[in-house]
Amino acid sequence: MTNCDFEREPRLEAASTKLIDLTHSKLPGLDLRDARVDGLFRFAHCRSARPLRLTRTRVSGTADLTGVCLGGTPALQADSLVAERDFLCRDAVVSGEVLMWSAQIGGTLVLENTRIINPGGVTLNGDGLVVGGGFFAGTTPQAPDHRLHSRWLVDDPRRQLPAGPEVPPPQGDYGVITRASR
């Protein structure tokens, strides 16, 4: 189901499927809580003004959110998400908080060229986030009040580097920001 224009929020709560591909679709939100996708979850280039809910969703392949435009409070709710391979969210625009509490990414978390906007609030909340293969952001924060709230664990300690001069250190009790080396 690609290039679709949904009038109502698709509710696939607790669904079990081999593949979900909604590429280039417009949706008023998506509820995929407690679902199981035994393959690829593809939400690339989708538009949604309401939250994308992936709480406790398990994806045995890659979760691809490349080029999405999301909004809502929160815009992306992916707490306790398990993506056994990669979580791709490059070239995206997100208006609202990205919640990834206790999420587990088996491969790489990619946020390159992604802009997360949440004035006065936390942009990426990843308390307990575990990333097995590395974290790639590739850009600096877009606004002076950009804050990351996280206590992350990157499994491969060779990939952990302290924040460089181009990435301001977190303020307050916000944990550690890591950059991946290549």
N, C-alpha and C positions, 0 to 999 in steps of 0.2 A: 504494500500500500504506500506508494510514493506519490509526491505531488498532490496530496489530498488537502482539502479545506474543510476542517471539522467545525460544525456549529456548536457541538457540545463536547465537553471533556471526555476523551476515551478513558474508561475505567477498566483496567486490566488487573485489578488488585487480586493477588494470589493466583494469577494465571501461570500456566506452564506451557512453554512453546519452544520450538527450535530456533526461531529467528524472529526479530521484530525490525522491520525497515520502514521508517516513516520519512525518509529523506525528502527534503524540500516541502514539507507539509506545514500548514498553519493550524494551530490548535489553541483552544482556550484552556490550556493545562493538560497534564497527562498524569493519571494515577496508576502507577506500576508497583505499588507497595507490596511486599511479600511475594513477588513474582519470581519465577525461575525461567531464565532464557538459556537454553542449552546450545549456545552458539553466539552469534553477533547481535548486539543491540545497536541499531543504527538510527540516530536522531539527528543526523548531519543536516545543516542548513535549514533547520526548522525554526519557526517563529511561534512564540507563546508568551502572552502577556500575563499569564497566571502560572503558578508553580509547577515544576516538573518534579514529581514525587517518586523517588527510587528507594525509599526506606526499606531496608532488609531485603532488597532485590539481589538475586544471585545471577551473575552473567558468567557462563563458563568460557566465553571468548572475550572479545573486546567491546567496550562501551564507547561508541563513537558519537561525540557531540560536536564535531568540527563545524565551525561557522554558525553555531546557533545564536539566536537572539532571544534571551529569556528575561522575564520580569516577574515580580511577585514578592511576597513576604513569607518565607524566603523564596528566592527565584529558583534555586535548586536544592532540594532536600534529599540528600543521599547518605544519611546516617545509617551505619551498619551495612552499607552496600558492599557486596563482594564482587569484584571484577577479577576473574582469574588471570586474565592477560592485561591489556592496557586500558587506561581511561584517557581518551583523547578529547580535549576541549580547546583546540587551537583556533585562532582567528574568530573568537566569539565575543559577543557583547552581552553582559549580564547586569541587569538592574535589580539589585537586591542581594541579600546574603547568600553565599554558597555554604551549605552545611554538609560536612563530611565527617561527622563524629564517628569514631570507631570504624570507619570504612577500611577495607582491605583491598589494595590494588596489587595483584601478583606481579605485574610487569611495571610499566612506566606510567606516571601521571604527567600528562603534557598539557600545559596551559600557555603555550607560546602565543604571543600576540593577542592574548585575551584581555579584555578590559572588563573589570568587575567594579561596578559603581554602587556604593551604598553610603550616601552622605550621612556622617555622624554615627555610622555603625560599622560593625566588623564586615569585611569583604569575604574572607575565606576562613571558616571556622572548622579546623581539622583536629580537634582534640582526640587523641587516640588513633589518628590516621596512620596506617602502616602501608608503606610503598616498597615493594620488593625490588624494583629495577631502576629507580631513579625518578627525580622530579625535575622537570624542565619548564621554566617560566619564560625566560628569554627576553622579557621587557621589564622596565622599572615601573613602579606605581605611577598612576596618572594624576593623582591629586595628593596634596600634602597631608591629608587626613586619612590616607590609605592605611589600613591596619590589618595585619594577619593575626588571627587568634588560633594558636595551635601548639600542640605538643606532638610532634611527628616522630615516627621511627622510620628511617630508611635502612632496610636490611643490610645492604652492602656498605660497610663503613668506609671503603675506599672512595665512595661517591660523595661523602659528606665533606663540605667545605664551609667555613664560616662565611657569613654575609660579607660581600665586598663593598667597596665604596659606592658603587652604583645602586646598591640595595640598602636603604636605611634600616638600621636595626630596629626591632620591634620595641614599642614603648610599653612599660608596665609589665604585667605577667602574661606575656604572649608567647613564650617558648622560643624555639630556634627556627630560623629560616635556613634551609639548605639549598645549595646550588649543586648541580651534578657536573662532574668533570667528564670529559670525553676521551 
